[in-house]
Amino acid sequence: MSKLINLYEEQPPKQYKTLRIQSLENIKPKPIEWLWPNMISHNELHTMAGESGIGKTQLLLKIAATVSSGGTFPEQTEPCKQGKVIYLTGEDGRDHTIVPRLLACGANMENILYMSHTKPDGSQWTLSQEELDELTEYVFDVGDVSLFIIDPVTSFCGSKFDNDRVTDVRRLQTRLQNFIETSGVACIALTHLTKNSQSKSIHRILGSGAWTHGPRLVLGAIEDGDNYLFGKWSTNITTKKGVYPYAMTTQQVAYSDGLHPVVCIDWTTPIMDKQLDEFETFQAPANVKEITAMDEIAEELSNELWHMKTNLIDRVKAKAQCSPKTVERAISQLVTQGLVEKELTSTTPPKAKIRWISI
């Protein structure tokens, strides 16, 4: 009998097919590891957007050049840790655009890893699980990769991807975040703005609101009078504000046939005495279900029709798997941001209607 009891006690713990649960008793908190303090963080996905024609790609190349050479970012007294940068682009040519601009910014070209937008078989490279797994393997093989830039992210989402669908964007972000956390890199995904100039720029990011609500840092570039400004539009990992004026200047770069002027970014003195309305950094909600509800509301109301509030709440709570109060808080967030308007009808009792304002 004792033998049977011992055999029973020695059985291995039960294995679960879909669950990964562990006690947090022995997990120690880790501080945020900044690449550019309070602006760009390792292990995080950053969305970046801005108006056309104000140097978004030049900004990305300036950031890449600074990391590649171990340079000093604006408002910093210490140089950043030197590292490699993987640059994936689907819009700009390598020889005629990317390389000259990086040279103009003083990049250490040995640390810039240009990634082709096509695979060896000629097909388009996408942010699929298979491709990201292989990229993870490459990052570990090469070592010292600090930054992954995607310019623009919508060029690498695949033919069946719908940028306006919350679920599609969320799935893509989950894959990217898994890659980022495994590899330890910082990742900046560039996207574009809609043309509506009446809303704040952060509310004009093209596609689903998940591009704004998902990443923990949203960066933006705007034109303010005669100034170009780069700063944070949204964050929930730092309270520090940061707006950095920049200028597009030219540097002489050596080509095979002599020197040529090339456009590049030059940082000017940071704004320290004011915080422009465009960069009134709002703290994204920490409640994941509330963020999901915000995205589901955006998708529900994207047809710009009027919806009964009670019906909308029922649909959203089912899709987001949250309580009606969470949906109410999500609506309040969207109203505060100016993306949802509410109207009371003259019926008794009054019934609230809410509509998504086209951006």
Secondary structure, 3 states (H helix, E strand, C coil): CHHHHHHHHCCCCCCCCCCCCCCCCCCCCCCCCEEECCCEECCCEEEEEECCCCCHHHHHHHHHHHHHHCCCCCCCCCCCCCCEEEEEECCCCHHHHHHHHHHHCCCCHHHEEEECCECCCCCECCCCHHHHHHHHHHHHHHCCEEEEEEECHHHHCCCCCCCCCHHHHHHHHHHHHHHHHHHCCEEEEECCECCCCCCCHHHHECCCCHHHHCCCEEEEEEEECCEEEEEEEEECCCCCCCEEEEEEEEEEEEECCEEEEEEEEEECCCCCCCCCHHHCCEECCCCHHHHHHHHHHHHHCCCCCCEEHHHHHHHHHHHHCCCHHHHHHHHHHHHHCCCEEEEECCCCCCCEEEEECCC
